[in-house]
Amino acid sequence: MEACSIYGGNRIISGLFDGDRVLPQQPLAWYQCLPDLLPDYFPVEKGGRWGLMETKSGRLAVPFRYEAVELPDGDLFAAKDEGWGVMDLEGRMRLPFRYDALELHACADGETGWPLTAADCSCALREGKITLLNQEFCPVWEDLTAWPERYGRYLLVRCGNVFGVAAQDGRPISNITFQEAEARNLIHILNHGITNVKEENLRFQGFWTHDFSS
């Protein structure tokens, strides 16, 4: 048996690892009063390396391989191995470990000012620049200067003093060529289903990258 630690919120529980399962040395009691909050997995650390424990069985679902791990979102989780990347629970790499920070399926909440809100896109930081990633973790823009902000179904994206619009799943809607007020107005139009001839003018001038007729 090897000693390990189970992390949940701001609590740490001692555990023992038998080579296959993690055995908590006391109940995960802080969730007992709120069983609906019990996650399917818990981060576990042993010898400075991190993995994920399946809550119900105690099985080590993700080996002690990483410098850090975050709780899975579905079958995907963010992990750090020199840099941050994304893995799935089957052990397949979905995003290389190359980023300084990573928000999986999240972006900034422009409407409330909260740092994070759920989205179908992901955002990553590397060398001071922010990358917007689509649902397949393909980079959409790699030189953003602020975290994308979600307003309804769309994102406000920024590169220096110019702005653009993307769908909340990361698909680009416009090029990054607008002033901030223009991009915000476009998001308002899109969220409220307002279309008119100006949309065709914008597409003709090269502002649009998405064909709304499809």
Salt bridges, closest charged atoms under 4 A:
GLU2 OE1 - LYS46 NZ 3.45
GLU54 OE2 - ARG59 NH2 3.57
ASP73 OD2 - HIS105 ND1 2.80
ASP88 OD2 - ARG92 NE 2.92
GLU149 OE1 - ARG184 NH2 3.84
ASP169 OD2 - ARG171 NE 2.89
GLU180 OE2 - ARG184 NE 2.96
GLU199 OE2 - ARG203 NH2 2.90
GLU200 OE1 - ARG203 NH1 2.85
